[in-house]
Structures are given as structure tokens and as C-alpha cells.
Amino acid sequence: MKDIILFLDLQKISQSFDDEIQAAVKRVVDSGWYLLGEETAAFEKEFAAYNGIKHCIGVANGLDALRIIFRGYMETGVLNEQDEIIVPANTYIASILSITDNRLKPVFVEPDLLTYNLDSGLIESHITPRTRAILLVHLYGRNAYTEEIGELCRRYNLLLVEDCAQAHGAFSSGRRVGTLGNTSGFSFYPGKNLGALGDAGAICTDNEQMALVFRTLANYGSAKKYENQYQGYNSRLDELQAAVLRVKLKRLDHDNQMRREAANLYIKEISNPEVMLPAQGATVKTDLSRVWHLFVIRHPRRDDLQKYLSDHGVQTLIHYPIPPHKQQAYRAMNKMSFPITEKIHREVLSLPLSQVMTKNNVMTIVGLINKCK
């Protein structure tokens, strides 16, 4: 049977931490304490220190992180129902769900076709008297922050909320993403650069008051047992996931660099003229603004290329085949037109990329792509 190059070999990644994860899990099981314990507190402290921010609140998943952020700002009167939140049109639907779940209004802005991140030059024309925030998505692991976005937030007094679900460890001018705005949300879904062994997430902020609000909301709206300040959520990072994340966090920068090495090889060696490679900017191997959660190419006949690679034993994925405004869940938006976003979603293909990929794996894929007509 032909060997298959998996899109993401989670088993191999986990095995690379095997002894440490086994010890961490045993430590939690033996403790008899599985929620809101020492492992979660330690991970929150360590992840906050890693990012250079004061507060980290562990939650159940990345969507909850964003959902609770917006809810927290509503509970404190910073946001009100039907306030407008600017968001990239080509993001994953979780970004939009976090807005609409709070009865806020997403205002879609097209991405830059080269970076796939929010086009800074298009934002101001979408700002209205009801605009209250920008949800900045660091898509595919590439920093999306620009000085222009920061200046717009200051001039119009807008919140800047960062969706860091795909960008753990990326930098912007010497600062980690997640520290560039008011508050940030992270996902630790197993396939992320920093992935748990199940769902997990976190909120980061420097604002002590808001940190308490977020933590309270995540725990049934309760800061003191059986006293409920808000109609909150049951969204807590459990001790097992926190212990696993503590193990993986120690190697995150190293693993991100391994991803850069693989991405650099793709960019250096893929020569098929029909393939649009990710915009490079700085030298890939030393560009700390990108952690390469995904290596996304574009091709005018994307589906044909995906089938060709599959037929030759290479597993690929599409992130994402349908943009949010074309989803049935948002059918009231289906008549909206965002040509750049729609072009991206028609053409993108994510190639295998991880810290455990071998050079031979990458070169096998490169060879197939270069031969594809």
C-alpha cells in the first residue's frame, strides 16, 4: 500500500512529547483535582508570561474565548446590541459566530489578496457611528496588525480584539500577537501550533477589571461559589488539557521554527507557474511575524490539483471552501458580494505542514506540484 503523506500527523506530534505528556496526565489523575486547579493556574501564568501580558484566562475553546470577550464588553457597557464590529470577510465562521451570538453586527471587509489578512486601506470607509470594534484575525498564522489599524482604533476610539486562534507565538515589531490590542482570544484545538488533546482556549488582556469579568463569565457568571453576578457560561479549561499545554508550550518557539523551515523549502522549490505561493515579505526562516499554522497556496483549478495530489498519496485540506457570508447559517447575507474573498475561497489549498514533517515529505510534494499540468 502506498504511503500517505498526512495533512497533519497529530499522532507523530504527540509521540514527540510522549514521556512528558504521560507524566503530566498521571500527575493530574493522581491529584484527584480536575477543574480550576493548580495546572490551569500554572498554565495561565506561563502563557501570560510567554506572551508578555498580565492576565490569561483559560476557557473551553477558541470560540468561547471570543464569545466571552464580546459578552464581557457588553456587560460593562462598552458594547451594546447591534453595535458594529469590523471583521475580515474571509475568516473562519467562529469569528462571525462570536459577534452574532452577542447580537452584535459583523461588518465584512475584504482581505488583501496577497496576505489574506484584513486590508488596512479598506477599513476606514466601513466605519460608521455604530462601529465599536475591529476583530483582527491573524489568519493562517500571519500577523495581521499594522500601524494603520492601530491608528484607526485610536482615532475612532475602537476596541481592537485579536483572534489569535492560528497565530500562537507570532510577532509584530517585537511584540507577540495577542498583546497588540485590548484583548485577545486563542484556540488550542489539537491541530493548532499549540494544541491540546481536545478542545481548549484562552483569553489574554492587560486590563485587570476586564480579566475578572471574563473569568467570572466563564464560570457560570460566578466569582464566588453559588453567587452569580452574570448569566454566564460553563467554559473552563480543564486540568488535563492545561497540563498537556504546559508541556507543549515549552517547545512552541522551536516547533514554530521547524514550520518556518518547511515553509521555506516549499517557497524555494515550488516552481509551477500556476501556483500562487504565500507572499513572502521578509526571509521566511527568520520572519517571526509568521508561525505558519497553514501553508496556503492558490491555484485556478484548485479542485483538480487537490484530486491529483490525493491520487498520489498527499492529503490536503481547503481552508475554507465557503466564506461566512455564503453559509446557510447566515442566509440573510447570502446575496452579499465580496469578490476577493470569494476568489480566495475558490482557489486556496492548504498543503501539509508541521514541525514533524521531513524534508523528503516536502520535496515529494514539491515534485508532484511541479509536474502537475
Legacy VTK file of the C-alpha trace (Angstrom):
# vtk DataFile Version 3.0
C-alpha trace
ASCII
DATASET POLYDATA
POINTS 373 float
0.000 0.000 0.000
1.309 3.427 -0.956
2.466 5.587 1.957
0.232 8.582 2.509
1.611 11.974 3.492
-0.926 13.150 6.033
-2.028 16.755 6.126
-1.200 16.818 9.834
0.206 13.828 11.698
-1.144 14.513 15.196
-0.101 11.067 16.383
3.522 11.745 15.482
3.403 15.183 17.109
2.007 13.726 20.328
4.591 10.935 20.291
7.354 13.542 20.190
6.168 14.664 23.652
5.268 11.156 24.813
7.094 10.815 28.126
6.304 14.354 29.250
2.622 14.100 28.346
2.298 10.730 30.063
3.849 12.204 33.214
1.611 15.291 33.057
-1.558 13.252 32.656
-0.572 10.928 35.502
0.133 13.941 37.696
-3.384 15.256 37.111
-5.107 11.894 37.533
-3.217 11.209 40.735
-4.069 14.655 42.117
-7.820 13.946 42.144
-8.455 17.579 41.119
-9.688 18.063 37.550
-11.090 21.606 37.214
-9.876 25.036 38.350
-6.761 23.601 39.953
-3.020 24.099 40.032
-2.340 23.006 36.434
-4.735 25.563 34.983
-3.408 28.324 37.220
0.166 27.430 36.263
-0.594 27.331 32.537
-2.391 30.687 32.708
0.635 32.211 34.400
3.095 30.633 31.966
1.107 31.536 28.840
0.695 35.125 30.047
4.453 35.349 30.656
5.205 33.795 27.256
3.099 36.438 25.540
4.245 39.312 27.752
0.777 40.145 29.049
-0.653 40.417 32.567
-3.707 38.151 32.507
-4.640 34.838 30.890
-7.998 33.136 31.490
-8.337 29.529 30.377
-11.655 28.652 28.719
-13.182 25.641 26.996
-12.356 26.530 23.369
-11.425 29.307 20.980
-14.981 30.231 20.049
-15.861 30.662 23.716
-12.804 32.880 24.147
-14.079 35.320 21.516
-17.711 34.971 22.578
-16.859 35.773 26.203
-14.699 38.744 25.183
-17.584 40.437 23.378
-20.014 39.478 26.129
-17.688 40.977 28.716
-17.593 44.287 26.915
-21.392 44.242 26.710
-21.780 43.535 30.433
-19.557 46.518 31.216
-21.442 48.846 28.847
-18.606 49.264 26.362
-20.668 47.497 23.684
-24.420 47.391 23.115
-26.654 45.235 20.928
-26.377 45.991 17.198
-23.069 47.788 17.580
-20.912 47.128 14.529
-17.760 45.027 14.571
-15.418 45.168 11.588
-14.156 41.705 10.655
-12.391 40.191 7.626
-14.845 38.644 5.168
-12.657 35.569 4.595
-12.253 34.397 8.190
-13.437 31.113 9.706
-17.072 31.193 10.798
-16.164 31.088 14.525
-15.063 34.723 14.289
-18.501 35.688 12.995
-20.378 33.481 15.458
-18.707 35.259 18.369
-20.134 38.533 17.087
-23.657 37.447 16.178
-24.032 35.317 19.316
-23.849 38.600 21.215
-26.396 40.323 18.956
-23.670 42.494 17.520
-23.425 43.213 13.798
-20.478 41.947 11.744
-19.297 44.363 9.061
-17.271 42.454 6.484
-14.171 43.991 4.967
-12.221 42.377 2.137
-8.731 40.970 2.761
-5.543 41.822 0.943
-5.230 39.264 -1.857
-1.522 38.787 -1.150
-1.568 38.352 2.635
-5.169 37.092 3.089
-5.381 39.351 6.152
-7.649 42.354 6.632
-6.820 45.087 4.088
-5.891 48.098 6.240
-6.656 50.511 3.427
-10.313 49.450 3.203
-11.248 49.703 6.875
-11.943 53.412 7.283
-14.608 53.513 4.575
-16.593 50.931 6.595
-16.518 52.863 9.874
-19.890 54.351 10.859
-21.231 55.985 14.034
-22.193 52.458 15.214
-18.714 50.969 14.752
-17.244 49.993 18.104
-14.533 47.419 17.434
-12.284 45.652 14.960
-11.891 41.885 15.226
-8.426 41.344 13.801
-7.832 37.769 12.626
-4.215 36.636 12.253
-5.176 34.190 9.527
-3.036 31.155 8.676
-0.541 32.204 11.367
0.487 35.537 9.817
0.429 38.723 11.883
-2.385 40.970 10.650
-1.648 44.050 12.755
-0.454 47.232 11.058
0.270 50.695 12.431
-2.578 51.943 10.246
-5.035 49.676 12.075
-3.712 50.834 15.434
-4.036 54.460 14.407
-7.633 53.950 13.209
-8.536 52.390 16.556
-7.076 55.370 18.412
-8.673 57.970 16.143
-12.156 56.433 16.225
-11.905 55.081 19.798
-12.420 51.480 18.669
-11.715 48.323 20.613
-9.147 46.065 18.992
-9.890 42.405 19.655
-7.395 39.882 18.282
-8.390 36.443 17.042
-5.127 34.564 17.610
-6.515 31.070 17.039
-3.928 30.378 14.313
-1.009 32.562 15.384
0.424 31.345 18.703
3.871 32.859 19.084
3.878 35.223 16.108
5.384 38.681 16.499
4.602 42.206 15.333
7.504 44.640 15.736
8.891 42.826 18.747
5.577 42.134 20.481
3.645 38.881 20.420
0.280 38.866 18.710
-2.367 38.824 21.406
-0.805 41.856 23.093
-1.403 44.394 20.324
-4.970 45.420 21.138
-7.335 45.440 24.097
-7.993 41.707 24.397
-7.204 38.526 22.501
-8.673 35.065 22.110
-6.726 31.846 21.499
-7.756 28.360 20.449
-5.823 25.261 21.497
-7.720 22.868 19.232
-5.448 19.816 18.672
-4.355 20.922 15.200
-3.154 24.367 16.290
0.528 25.256 16.670
-0.072 24.974 20.408
-2.654 22.207 20.556
-4.294 20.373 23.428
-5.575 16.788 23.334
-9.118 18.114 22.950
-10.812 21.491 22.873
-9.314 24.332 24.886
-8.888 28.089 24.646
-7.770 31.239 26.443
-8.385 34.968 26.752
-5.485 37.385 27.262
-5.619 41.010 28.390
-3.682 43.609 30.355
-6.892 45.037 31.811
-7.370 43.730 35.354
-11.050 44.698 35.576
-11.911 43.022 32.287
-9.880 39.932 33.203
-12.105 39.481 36.257
-15.237 39.966 34.150
-14.086 37.381 31.594
-13.128 34.878 34.288
-16.460 35.359 36.047
-18.462 34.942 32.839
-16.599 31.730 32.009
-17.528 30.244 35.394
-21.343 30.441 35.270
-21.114 34.197 35.847
-19.794 33.477 39.338
-16.734 34.883 41.087
-17.821 33.407 44.416
-19.357 29.944 44.612
-23.162 29.970 44.370
-23.240 33.736 43.849
-23.859 34.665 40.213
-23.157 38.185 39.024
-23.917 37.443 35.359
-25.888 34.934 33.311
-22.629 33.264 32.423
-21.207 30.202 30.690
-19.713 26.885 31.690
-16.448 27.388 29.817
-13.395 26.286 31.739
-10.004 24.922 30.753
-9.722 21.531 32.451
-6.676 20.344 34.347
-5.709 17.612 31.869
-5.625 19.986 28.921
-3.767 22.621 30.943
-1.120 20.077 31.931
-0.631 18.991 28.316
-0.423 22.605 27.140
2.238 23.349 29.748
4.367 20.589 28.240
3.902 21.792 24.667
4.349 25.498 25.454
7.995 24.908 26.377
8.738 23.843 22.797
6.418 26.187 20.915
9.081 28.557 19.583
11.226 25.623 18.429
8.260 23.965 16.729
7.263 27.208 15.032
10.801 27.468 13.664
10.517 23.935 12.270
7.374 25.059 10.468
9.281 28.027 9.027
11.948 25.658 7.723
9.326 23.543 5.929
7.586 26.646 4.549
10.915 27.995 3.305
11.562 24.762 1.417
8.147 24.902 -0.250
8.673 28.519 -1.316
12.198 27.891 -2.543
11.394 24.759 -4.539
7.840 25.082 -5.926
8.212 26.384 -9.476
4.846 25.582 -11.073
3.831 28.918 -12.658
0.132 28.286 -11.987
0.693 28.071 -8.229
0.392 31.288 -6.246
2.680 30.951 -3.252
2.171 32.851 0.022
3.534 36.394 -0.189
6.996 36.263 1.319
7.963 39.660 2.691
10.985 39.034 4.930
13.162 35.938 4.646
10.862 33.079 5.575
13.204 31.322 8.004
13.745 34.475 10.075
10.330 36.119 9.700
8.929 35.932 13.227
5.679 37.602 12.164
4.578 34.243 10.731
4.261 30.919 12.502
2.840 29.043 9.512
-0.181 27.433 11.080
-1.150 26.699 7.479
0.778 26.760 4.214
-1.828 28.024 1.762
-1.333 28.199 -1.979
-3.771 29.281 -4.684
-4.432 27.568 -7.990
-7.008 28.429 -10.682
-8.068 24.756 -10.803
-7.779 24.045 -7.111
-10.089 21.022 -7.049
-8.172 19.341 -9.867
-4.881 19.928 -8.073
-6.286 18.558 -4.822
-7.506 15.391 -6.566
-4.166 14.965 -8.340
-2.280 15.201 -5.043
-4.736 12.841 -3.341
-4.312 10.299 -6.159
-0.575 10.430 -5.481
-0.896 9.943 -1.725
-0.824 13.523 -0.469
-3.588 14.684 1.868
-4.548 18.357 1.580
-7.356 20.496 3.018
-9.249 23.600 1.961
-9.349 26.483 4.443
-12.122 27.359 3.724
-14.389 26.236 0.857
-17.347 28.532 1.697
-16.985 32.071 3.090
-19.175 33.058 6.057
-21.486 35.301 4.043
-22.357 32.356 1.770
-23.112 29.900 4.573
-26.686 28.705 5.096
-26.350 29.739 8.746
-26.170 33.351 7.510
-28.574 33.067 4.598
-29.741 36.657 5.126
-26.237 37.645 3.983
-26.039 35.263 1.025
-26.677 37.985 -1.561
-23.681 39.992 -0.385
-20.747 40.083 -2.772
-17.099 40.093 -1.741
-15.169 39.256 -4.919
-11.706 38.996 -3.376
-12.939 36.767 -0.569
-14.865 34.593 -2.998
-11.832 34.269 -5.277
-9.704 33.210 -2.315
-12.203 30.592 -1.204
-12.421 29.180 -4.749
-8.665 28.865 -5.179
-6.950 28.149 -1.851
-5.423 24.813 -0.956
-3.536 24.024 2.252
-0.510 21.772 1.854
0.789 19.504 4.619
2.977 21.414 7.055
4.029 20.710 10.628
7.031 20.569 12.907
7.401 16.811 12.333
7.421 16.839 8.527
10.594 15.555 6.932
12.476 17.215 4.099
11.685 14.155 1.976
7.948 14.682 2.614
8.175 18.293 1.488
10.253 17.500 -1.590
7.875 14.697 -2.604
5.001 17.196 -2.565
7.091 19.816 -4.373
7.941 17.306 -7.107
4.310 16.393 -7.632
3.192 20.022 -7.811
5.939 20.981 -10.236
4.979 18.095 -12.547
1.265 18.912 -12.451
-0.022 20.416 -15.699
LINES 1 374
373 0 1 2 3 4 5 6 7 8 9 10 11 12 13 14 15 16 17 18 19 20 21 22 23 24 25 26 27 28 29 30 31 32 33 34 35 36 37 38 39 40 41 42 43 44 45 46 47 48 49 50 51 52 53 54 55 56 57 58 59 60 61 62 63 64 65 66 67 68 69 70 71 72 73 74 75 76 77 78 79 80 81 82 83 84 85 86 87 88 89 90 91 92 93 94 95 96 97 98 99 100 101 102 103 104 105 106 107 108 109 110 111 112 113 114 115 116 117 118 119 120 121 122 123 124 125 126 127 128 129 130 131 132 133 134 135 136 137 138 139 140 141 142 143 144 145 146 147 148 149 150 151 152 153 154 155 156 157 158 159 160 161 162 163 164 165 166 167 168 169 170 171 172 173 174 175 176 177 178 179 180 181 182 183 184 185 186 187 188 189 190 191 192 193 194 195 196 197 198 199 200 201 202 203 204 205 206 207 208 209 210 211 212 213 214 215 216 217 218 219 220 221 222 223 224 225 226 227 228 229 230 231 232 233 234 235 236 237 238 239 240 241 242 243 244 245 246 247 248 249 250 251 252 253 254 255 256 257 258 259 260 261 262 263 264 265 266 267 268 269 270 271 272 273 274 275 276 277 278 279 280 281 282 283 284 285 286 287 288 289 290 291 292 293 294 295 296 297 298 299 300 301 302 303 304 305 306 307 308 309 310 311 312 313 314 315 316 317 318 319 320 321 322 323 324 325 326 327 328 329 330 331 332 333 334 335 336 337 338 339 340 341 342 343 344 345 346 347 348 349 350 351 352 353 354 355 356 357 358 359 360 361 362 363 364 365 366 367 368 369 370 371 372
